[in-house]
Amino acid sequence: MTLPYERSLAVVETRKFLEQVFADPTVHESLREQANRLLRHYPTERDVLRVGRLENVLYGLSAGTALPTEAVVSLPVFGGRLDWD
């Protein structure tokens, strides 16, 4: 099972990878163009962490209290940080 912080880190690291592909002149132009197209709509690290912190609040994770079962639509998608403490 993937934990929220692992998912957050994977998204952030994937963005860094796409940025490296786009910036590398030795990579074929069509791949660099595809990386650029993806980056236009790809979340930044700040976006990922902001959503993760919001999910922590919505799911009561920051306060250490759980929301009622009927209030929970799904498990959090992103973590509010990139490491496990």
Secondary structure in CASP SS format (residue, H / E / C, confidence):
PFRMAT SS
TARGET T0000
AUTHOR 0000-0000-0000
METHOD secondary structure of the structure
MODEL  1
M C 1.00
T C 1.00
L C 1.00
P H 1.00
Y H 1.00
E H 1.00
R H 1.00
S H 1.00
L H 1.00
A H 1.00
V H 1.00
V H 1.00
E H 1.00
T H 1.00
R H 1.00
K H 1.00
F H 1.00
L H 1.00
E H 1.00
Q H 1.00
V H 1.00
F H 1.00
A H 1.00
D C 1.00
P C 1.00
T C 1.00
V C 1.00
H C 1.00
E H 1.00
S H 1.00
L H 1.00
R H 1.00
E H 1.00
Q H 1.00
A H 1.00
N H 1.00
R H 1.00
L H 1.00
L H 1.00
R H 1.00
H H 1.00
Y C 1.00
P C 1.00
T C 1.00
E H 1.00
R H 1.00
D H 1.00
V H 1.00
L H 1.00
R H 1.00
V H 1.00
G H 1.00
R H 1.00
L H 1.00
E H 1.00
N H 1.00
V H 1.00
L H 1.00
Y C 1.00
G C 1.00
L C 1.00
S C 1.00
A C 1.00
G C 1.00
T C 1.00
A C 1.00
L C 1.00
P C 1.00
T H 1.00
E H 1.00
A H 1.00
V C 1.00
V C 1.00
S C 1.00
L C 1.00
P C 1.00
V C 1.00
F C 1.00
G C 1.00
G C 1.00
R C 1.00
L C 1.00
D C 1.00
W C 1.00
D C 1.00
END
